Amino acid sequence: MAMITLLCQDLPQIITHIIFLLVQTAIPHGDLTVKLSLIGTVLAAGVSLFNVIEAAPNEFDPKLLDKELDRRKLRLLIMGRSVKSETKLE
């Protein structure tokens, strides 16, 4: 997911900001705004790059999560507790 974010969001934003730095506009605060936006975008790209390097993609399976939740609800019902009070689910 981090690679997708880096390639589809951060990289195009950096390219767009660099283009806006090279193209002069008549807006008096344009350079400052673009430079500040570029700093924020570079920081976001750094976070995405860190996630690509350090974080392994997880194997999240919502079906397994649902099975575990059902198992815990059943265990609470067997123990005589209210599922709603314990899990705070409606």
C-alpha positions in Angstrom: 0.0 0.0 0.0 2.8 2.4 0.8 4.3 1.8 -2.7 1.0 2.7 -4.3 0.8 5.9 -2.2 4.4 6.8 -3.1 3.9 6.2 -6.8 0.3 7.5 -7.3 0.2 10.4 -4.8 3.5 11.6 -3.5 5.6 11.4 -6.7 3.0 13.3 -8.9 2.6 15.9 -6.1 6.3 16.5 -6.0 6.5 16.8 -9.8 3.5 19.2 -9.8 5.2 21.4 -7.1 8.4 21.5 -9.0 6.6 22.5 -12.2 4.9 25.3 -10.2 8.3 26.4 -8.9 9.7 26.7 -12.4 6.6 28.4 -13.9 6.3 32.0 -12.7 2.9 33.2 -11.7 1.5 36.7 -11.0 0.4 35.7 -7.5 2.6 37.6 -5.0 2.7 34.8 -2.4 2.9 32.0 -5.0 6.5 31.1 -4.4 6.2 30.9 -0.7 3.0 28.8 -0.9 4.6 26.4 -3.4 7.8 26.1 -1.4 5.8 25.3 1.8 3.6 22.8 -0.1 6.8 21.2 -1.5 8.3 20.8 2.0 5.1 19.1 3.2 5.0 16.9 0.1 8.6 15.8 0.5 8.0 15.0 4.2 4.9 12.9 3.2 7.0 11.1 0.5 9.7 10.4 3.1 7.1 8.8 5.3 5.8 6.7 2.4 9.3 5.7 1.5 10.0 4.7 5.1 6.8 2.6 5.1 7.9 0.9 1.9 11.3 0.0 3.4 10.3 -0.9 6.9 6.8 -2.1 6.9 5.9 -5.5 5.5 2.5 -5.7 3.9 0.0 -7.4 6.3 -2.1 -10.3 5.5 -5.3 -8.9 6.7 -8.3 -11.1 6.1 -11.7 -9.7 7.2 -13.2 -13.2 7.2 -10.8 -14.4 9.8 -11.6 -11.3 11.9 -15.3 -12.0 11.6 -14.8 -15.7 12.7 -12.7 -14.6 15.7 -15.3 -12.0 16.7 -18.1 -14.6 16.4 -16.0 -17.1 18.5 -15.5 -14.5 21.2 -19.2 -13.6 21.2 -20.2 -17.2 21.5 -17.7 -17.7 24.4 -19.3 -14.7 26.2 -22.8 -16.1 25.7 -21.7 -19.5 27.1 -20.2 -17.7 30.1 -23.5 -16.0 30.7 -22.4 -12.5 30.0 -24.1 -10.0 27.8 -22.3 -9.7 24.4 -23.5 -6.1 24.0 -22.0 -5.0 27.4 -18.6 -6.7 26.8 -17.9 -5.8 23.2 -19.8 -2.6 23.0 -21.2 -3.5 19.6 -24.7 -2.9 18.5 
